[in-house]
Amino acid sequence: MNLDLSVAWVIVLVLLLSVVLNRLLLRPVTHVMSEREGAIRSARELAEASRGRAQSATDELETKTRSARAEVYQQMEEKRRAALERRAEIVAGTRREVEQAMADATRRVRAQATAARGQLEGDADALATIIVERVLGRKAS
């Protein structure tokens, strides 16, 4: 009977020890582990949310950058077209001025040539008269 009583005491002590261990060790450890899992889960959710916000901010920045770049290229193209048009206007104006200057110069040269011919004809007549007078020794009539 002694044996049965000691077995019962061992069983009671084991049960008591398991209750004490459960309350003093296992419950706090499980509680700490579940809190850590919750903290890890929360940190992961925050990290995912932050990653999502960062991705959307990156996408928005890329969209704005593309838009700004397209606008700058469009402005550059407009400036280039305006410069080409201005250049064409300047070239056309210069061409008109040169053509006008050439026409004026041509008129002046023709007028000077006509005046020179008239003067040469007058000088030729005067020289012819002088030559005739010297050759004949008298005034030509």
C-alpha positions as CSV (number, residue, x, y, z in Angstrom):
1,M,0.0,0.0,0.0
2,N,2.9,2.2,0.5
3,L,3.6,1.9,-3.1
4,D,0.2,3.0,-4.1
5,L,0.4,6.0,-1.8
6,S,3.8,7.1,-3.2
7,V,2.5,6.8,-6.7
8,A,-0.5,8.9,-5.8
9,W,1.8,11.5,-4.2
10,V,4.0,11.5,-7.3
11,I,1.0,12.0,-9.6
12,V,-0.3,14.8,-7.3
13,L,3.1,16.5,-7.2
14,V,3.5,16.2,-11.0
15,L,0.0,17.7,-11.5
16,L,0.8,20.4,-9.1
17,L,4.1,21.1,-10.7
18,S,2.5,21.2,-14.2
19,V,-0.1,23.7,-12.9
20,V,2.6,25.8,-11.3
21,L,4.8,25.6,-14.4
22,N,1.9,26.4,-16.6
23,R,1.0,29.5,-14.6
24,L,4.5,30.7,-13.8
25,L,6.4,29.8,-17.0
26,L,4.3,28.6,-19.9
27,R,1.5,31.2,-19.8
28,P,3.9,34.2,-19.6
29,V,6.2,32.7,-22.3
30,T,3.2,32.1,-24.6
31,H,1.8,35.6,-23.8
32,V,5.2,37.2,-24.7
33,M,5.4,35.1,-27.8
34,S,1.9,36.1,-28.9
35,E,2.7,39.8,-28.2
36,R,5.9,39.5,-30.3
37,E,4.0,37.9,-33.1
38,G,1.4,40.7,-32.9
39,A,4.2,43.3,-32.9
40,I,5.9,41.6,-35.9
41,R,2.6,41.4,-37.7
42,S,1.9,45.0,-37.0
43,A,5.4,46.0,-38.1
44,R,5.0,44.0,-41.4
45,E,1.7,45.7,-42.0
46,L,3.2,49.1,-41.4
47,A,6.1,48.2,-43.7
48,E,3.8,47.1,-46.4
49,A,1.7,50.2,-46.1
50,S,4.9,52.3,-46.2
51,R,6.1,50.4,-49.3
52,G,2.7,51.0,-50.9
53,R,2.9,54.7,-50.2
54,A,6.5,54.9,-51.4
55,Q,5.6,53.0,-54.6
56,S,2.6,55.4,-55.3
57,A,4.8,58.4,-54.5
58,T,7.4,57.0,-56.9
59,D,4.8,56.4,-59.6
60,E,3.4,59.9,-59.1
61,L,6.9,61.4,-59.3
62,E,7.7,59.5,-62.5
63,T,4.4,60.6,-64.0
64,K,5.0,64.2,-63.1
65,T,8.6,63.9,-64.4
66,R,7.4,62.5,-67.7
67,S,4.8,65.2,-68.0
68,A,7.3,68.0,-67.2
69,R,9.8,66.5,-69.7
70,A,7.1,66.4,-72.4
71,E,6.1,70.0,-71.7
72,V,9.8,71.1,-71.9
73,Y,10.3,69.2,-75.2
74,Q,7.1,70.9,-76.5
75,Q,8.3,74.3,-75.5
76,M,11.7,73.7,-77.0
77,E,10.1,72.6,-80.3
78,E,7.9,75.7,-80.3
79,K,10.9,77.9,-79.6
80,R,12.8,76.1,-82.4
81,R,9.9,76.6,-84.8
82,A,9.7,80.3,-83.9
83,A,13.4,80.7,-84.4
84,L,13.2,79.1,-87.8
85,E,10.3,81.3,-88.8
86,R,12.2,84.4,-87.5
87,R,15.3,83.2,-89.4
88,A,13.2,82.8,-92.6
89,E,11.8,86.3,-92.2
90,I,15.2,87.8,-91.7
91,V,16.6,85.9,-94.7
92,A,13.6,87.1,-96.8
93,G,14.0,90.7,-95.6
94,T,17.7,90.6,-96.3
95,R,17.1,89.1,-99.7
96,R,14.6,91.9,-100.5
97,E,17.1,94.5,-99.3
98,V,19.9,93.0,-101.4
99,E,17.7,92.8,-104.5
100,Q,16.6,96.4,-104.0
101,A,20.2,97.5,-103.5
102,M,21.3,95.6,-106.6
103,A,18.4,97.2,-108.6
104,D,19.4,100.7,-107.3
105,A,23.1,100.0,-108.1
106,T,22.2,98.8,-111.6
107,R,20.1,101.9,-112.2
108,R,22.9,104.1,-111.0
109,V,25.5,102.3,-113.2
110,R,23.2,102.6,-116.2
111,A,22.6,106.3,-115.5
112,Q,26.3,106.8,-115.1
113,A,27.1,104.9,-118.2
114,T,24.5,106.9,-120.2
115,A,26.0,110.2,-118.8
116,A,29.5,109.0,-119.6
117,R,28.5,108.1,-123.1
118,G,26.9,111.5,-123.5
119,Q,30.0,113.2,-122.2
120,L,32.3,111.0,-124.3
121,E,30.2,111.8,-127.4
122,G,30.5,115.5,-126.5
123,D,34.3,115.2,-125.9
124,A,34.6,113.2,-129.1
125,D,32.9,115.9,-131.1
126,A,35.1,118.6,-129.5
127,L,38.2,116.5,-130.1
128,A,37.1,115.9,-133.7
129,T,36.7,119.6,-134.2
130,I,40.1,120.3,-132.7
131,I,41.7,117.7,-134.8
132,V,40.0,118.9,-138.0
133,E,41.1,122.5,-137.2
134,R,44.7,121.5,-136.7
135,V,44.8,119.3,-139.7
136,L,43.1,121.9,-141.9
137,G,44.7,124.8,-140.2
138,R,41.5,126.7,-140.0
139,K,38.2,126.5,-138.2
140,A,35.8,123.9,-139.4
141,S,32.4,125.1,-140.3
